[in-house]
């Protein structure tokens, strides 16, 4: 899910950052600060892809731990 948010730096300066998340609740996110030319589409697409992959792996890890834990009992 693509989203731009404002981040506040230590000294109070606000800057736009790109926030890449997945639709999964409480999944990891990627925060990309803007460089001089902004955050180009290719980098945003890559961040979105990685965020979705992280969410999927987290879900799979949870299921593996749950299923293995139940099988061991």
C-alpha positions in Angstrom: 0.0 0.0 0.0 1.6 3.3 -1.1 1.5 6.2 1.3 3.4 9.5 1.8 3.7 10.8 5.4 5.4 13.6 7.1 8.3 12.8 9.5 9.8 15.3 11.9 13.5 15.3 12.2 15.3 15.8 15.5 15.5 19.6 15.1 11.9 20.0 14.2 12.2 20.0 10.4 9.4 18.2 8.6 10.1 16.1 5.6 8.0 13.9 3.4 8.9 10.2 3.6 7.5 7.2 1.6 5.9 4.6 3.8 5.6 1.1 2.2 3.3 -1.3 4.0 1.3 -4.3 3.2 -2.4 -4.9 3.9 -1.6 -7.3 6.7 -2.1 -5.9 10.2 1.0 -5.2 12.3 3.3 -6.2 9.4 6.8 -4.6 9.0 7.0 -1.4 7.1 9.7 0.4 5.1 10.3 4.1 5.5 12.2 5.9 2.7 13.2 9.5 3.1 13.2 11.7 0.1 16.5 12.4 -1.6 17.2 15.5 -3.8 15.2 14.1 -6.7 12.5 12.5 -4.6 11.7 8.8 -4.4 11.5 7.5 -7.9 8.7 5.1 -9.0 11.2 2.2 -9.3 12.3 2.5 -5.7 8.7 2.9 -4.4 7.7 -0.3 -6.3 10.7 -2.1 -4.9 9.8 -1.0 -1.3 6.2 -2.1 -1.8 7.4 -5.5 -3.0 9.7 -5.9 -0.1 7.1 -4.8 2.4 4.6 -7.4 1.0 7.3 -10.1 1.1 8.1 -9.3 4.7 4.4 -9.5 5.7 4.1 -12.9 3.9 7.2 -14.3 5.5 6.0 -13.1 8.9 2.7 -14.8 8.5 4.4 -18.0 7.2 6.8 -18.0 10.2 3.9 -17.6 12.6 2.0 -20.5 11.0 5.1 -22.7 11.1 5.7 -22.0 14.7 2.0 -22.6 15.6 1.7 -25.8 13.6 5.1 -27.2 14.8 4.2 -26.2 18.4 0.9 -28.1 18.1 2.4 -31.2 16.5 5.1 -31.4 19.3 2.4 -31.5 22.1 
